[in-house]
């Protein structure tokens, strides 16, 4: 799945999976709300920084391209000027700025993936603990527990795909910002 259509489908898959999960036991309603709030906090916490670093990275990328085009356009002028380090120094400065901005954007993406792993651990441990407790208390049978586990794995898989597609979303939003 690619693009915003795929992201909406994944989001619907997450929401309907959590709604289906709530039919197994009423405790899963609170669990689903907690998971949605946690996911929203993760995205809210990192999305603004991810978009800002993506815009900054794009700005420096185009500065590098502009400078290289300018050097190519006036290459004869630089040759006639003699041993000038200006083209190389300017290229070095702009490439360094680009690499620094790319690295800061990459740090945001790594932070998002780390939070995704935390989210997965939270969901799986919460499900196992809550489901195990409900099975022991005989509020839920083993078949319902296994079905709930399958639904949670589907939700986690969809969440993983949404988080991994955030880089593409940042690129699209950056392109829209450039067009604007």
C-alpha positions as CSV (number, residue, x, y, z in Angstrom):
1,X,0.0,0.0,0.0
2,X,1.3,3.4,-0.9
3,X,0.2,6.9,-0.6
4,X,-2.5,8.5,1.5
5,X,-5.2,6.0,0.4
6,X,-3.1,3.2,1.9
7,X,-2.6,5.1,5.1
8,X,-6.4,5.7,5.4
9,X,-7.0,2.0,4.9
10,X,-4.5,1.1,7.5
11,X,-6.0,3.6,9.9
12,X,-9.4,2.1,9.3
13,X,-8.0,-1.3,9.9
14,X,-6.6,-0.2,13.2
15,X,-9.9,1.4,14.4
16,X,-12.1,-1.4,13.3
17,X,-9.7,-4.0,14.8
18,X,-9.9,-2.2,18.1
19,X,-13.7,-2.0,17.8
20,X,-13.8,-5.7,17.1
21,X,-11.5,-6.4,20.0
22,X,-14.0,-4.6,22.3
23,X,-16.7,-7.1,21.5
24,X,-14.7,-9.8,23.2
25,X,-14.8,-8.2,26.6
26,X,-15.6,-4.7,27.9
27,X,-12.2,-4.2,29.4
28,X,-10.7,-4.1,25.9
29,X,-12.7,-0.9,25.3
30,X,-10.5,0.9,27.8
31,X,-7.4,-0.9,26.4
32,X,-8.3,0.3,22.9
33,X,-8.8,3.9,24.0
34,X,-5.5,3.8,25.8
35,X,-3.7,2.4,22.7
36,X,-5.3,5.1,20.4
37,X,-4.2,7.8,22.9
38,X,-0.7,6.4,23.1
39,X,-0.4,6.2,19.3
40,X,-1.7,9.8,18.9
41,X,0.8,11.0,21.5
42,X,3.6,9.3,19.7
43,X,2.7,10.8,16.3
44,X,1.9,14.2,17.9
45,X,5.2,14.2,19.8
46,X,7.4,13.5,16.7
47,X,5.4,14.7,13.7
48,X,6.1,18.4,13.9
49,X,9.8,17.9,14.4
50,X,9.9,15.4,11.5
51,X,8.2,17.8,9.2
52,X,10.4,20.7,10.2
53,X,13.6,18.6,9.7
54,X,12.2,17.4,6.3
55,X,11.6,20.9,5.1
56,X,15.1,22.0,6.3
57,X,16.7,19.0,4.6
58,X,14.9,19.8,1.3
59,X,16.0,23.5,1.5
60,X,19.6,22.5,1.8
61,X,19.3,19.9,-0.9
62,X,18.2,22.5,-3.3
63,X,20.9,24.9,-2.2
64,X,23.5,22.2,-3.1
65,X,21.9,21.6,-6.5
66,X,21.7,25.3,-7.1
67,X,25.3,25.9,-6.3
68,X,26.5,23.0,-8.5
69,X,24.4,24.3,-11.4
70,X,25.9,27.8,-10.9
71,X,29.5,26.3,-10.9
72,X,28.7,24.5,-14.1
73,X,27.2,27.5,-15.7
74,X,30.1,29.9,-15.0
75,X,32.9,27.3,-15.0
76,X,34.9,29.3,-17.5
77,X,34.9,32.3,-15.1
78,X,36.3,30.2,-12.3
79,X,38.9,28.8,-14.6
80,X,40.0,32.3,-15.7
81,X,40.2,33.4,-12.0
82,X,43.0,31.0,-11.4
83,X,43.5,28.9,-8.3
84,X,40.3,29.9,-6.4
85,X,38.9,27.7,-3.7
86,X,35.6,29.5,-3.6
87,X,33.6,26.9,-5.6
88,X,35.0,24.1,-3.5
89,X,34.5,25.9,-0.2
90,X,31.0,26.9,-1.0
91,X,30.1,23.4,-2.2
92,X,31.7,21.9,1.0
93,X,29.7,24.3,3.2
94,X,26.3,23.6,1.5
95,X,26.9,19.8,1.4
96,X,27.8,19.9,5.1
97,X,24.6,21.8,5.9
98,X,22.6,19.3,3.9
99,X,24.2,16.3,5.6
100,X,23.6,17.9,9.0
101,X,20.0,18.5,8.2
102,X,19.6,15.0,6.8
103,X,21.2,13.5,10.0
104,X,18.8,15.5,12.2
105,X,15.8,14.2,10.1
106,X,17.2,10.7,10.4
107,X,17.3,11.0,14.2
108,X,13.6,11.9,14.2
109,X,12.8,8.8,12.1
110,X,14.9,6.6,14.4
111,X,13.1,8.1,17.4
112,X,9.8,7.3,15.8
113,X,10.8,3.7,15.1
114,X,12.0,3.4,18.7
115,X,8.7,4.7,20.0
116,X,7.0,2.2,17.7
117,X,9.0,-0.6,19.3
118,X,7.9,0.7,22.7
119,X,4.3,0.8,21.5
120,X,4.5,-2.8,20.3
121,X,5.9,-4.0,23.6
122,X,3.2,-2.0,25.5
123,X,0.4,-3.5,23.3
124,X,1.7,-7.1,23.5
125,X,2.4,-7.1,27.2
126,X,-0.9,-5.4,27.9
127,X,-2.8,-7.9,25.8
128,X,-1.0,-10.9,27.4
129,X,-1.5,-9.6,30.9
130,X,-5.1,-8.5,30.5
131,X,-6.0,-11.5,28.4
132,X,-4.3,-13.9,30.8
133,X,-6.1,-12.3,33.7
134,X,-9.5,-12.6,32.0
135,X,-8.8,-16.3,31.1
136,X,-7.8,-17.1,34.7
137,X,-10.9,-15.3,36.0
138,X,-13.0,-17.2,33.4
139,X,-14.4,-14.0,32.0
140,X,-13.0,-15.0,28.6
141,X,-12.3,-18.4,27.1
142,X,-9.1,-19.5,25.4
143,X,-10.6,-19.2,21.9
144,X,-11.6,-15.6,22.5
145,X,-8.1,-14.9,23.9
146,X,-6.5,-16.3,20.8
147,X,-8.8,-14.4,18.5
148,X,-8.1,-11.2,20.4
149,X,-4.4,-11.9,20.0
150,X,-4.8,-12.3,16.3
151,X,-6.6,-9.0,16.1
152,X,-3.9,-7.2,18.2
153,X,-1.2,-8.6,15.8
154,X,-3.2,-7.1,12.9
155,X,-3.5,-3.8,14.7
156,X,0.3,-3.8,15.4
157,X,1.1,-4.6,11.8
158,X,-1.1,-1.8,10.6
159,X,0.4,0.6,13.1
160,X,3.9,-0.4,12.0
161,X,3.1,0.3,8.4
162,X,1.6,3.7,9.3
163,X,4.7,4.7,11.3
164,X,7.0,3.5,8.5
165,X,5.1,5.5,5.9
166,X,5.6,8.7,7.9
167,X,8.8,9.5,6.0
168,X,6.8,9.5,2.7
169,X,4.2,11.7,4.4
170,X,6.9,14.1,5.4
171,X,8.2,14.2,1.8
172,X,4.7,14.9,0.4
173,X,4.0,17.6,3.0
174,X,7.4,19.2,2.2
175,X,6.7,19.2,-1.5
176,X,3.3,20.8,-0.8
177,X,5.1,23.4,1.3
178,X,7.5,24.1,-1.5
179,X,4.7,24.4,-4.0
180,X,2.9,26.8,-1.6
